[in-house]
């Protein structure tokens, strides 16, 4: 028969509680990473008898998160308030066996846990993490690597919408189209996958010296002209910008068409660019 049993159930400890400062009989408390219920008031030496075993207790519980606590909800001891709540930033205490609205005294199944910071490697999977449980402050700068960012392939679909008076500012979106040297007026369409607000448009002559001002490009929202016609030039590698922009058409809805219309006379080929940002 085993002879190394130290403490059979029920388990009690005579210790100086970590929290609260002065435990009273019948109140929840914490000793290091262990939670329990005080069986005695703290004595003159700062020592309390704490029951740390698995039992059902009648204890006050507070619904801090709102939406009410239902039976089976995990409960936590909170140092700052010296009480049991459903706020998961505390120390795991046990399981609610009754519903709670606001603050109520209910039956609580006290269950020990490994405590903060001591869960074994590989024991917590993604499904066990609460939504938004991993916060920015807990991620080391060194762990945000270029390789991680590259693997995520950050693009315009991952940037937020911006209001006109946003104090954070908008992340710009750049749309690029290569215009070929074709004869009749030709449409070059991009179907946008979020609502955007166009702020600038320009073209870049590339390589061929036969460009001229009778070659023209215009940015439109489907058939509606956003900019004036941008007349090219015979200057190789020149950059020409739109000089007017119609505010009635600068917003393009999700699924709308951002269109360059190219009209050739001499050589219309160029690179065309649109600068925009996401809006609600």
Buried (B, 14 or more C-beta within 10 A) or exposed (E): EEEEEEEEEEBBBEBEBBBBEEBEEEBBBBBEBBBBBBBBEBEEEEBBBBBBBEBEBEBBBBBBEEEEBEEEBBBBBBEEEBBBBBBEEBBBBBBBBBBBEEBBEBBBBBBBBEBEEEEEEEEEEEEEEEEEEEEEEEEEEEEEEEEEEEEEEEEBEEBEBBEEEEEEEBBBBEBEBEBEBEEEEBEBEBEBEBBBBBBBBBBBBBEBEEBBEEBBBBBBBEEBBBBBBBBBBBEEEBEBEBEEBBEEBBBBEEEBBBBBBBBBEBBBBBBBBBBBBBBE
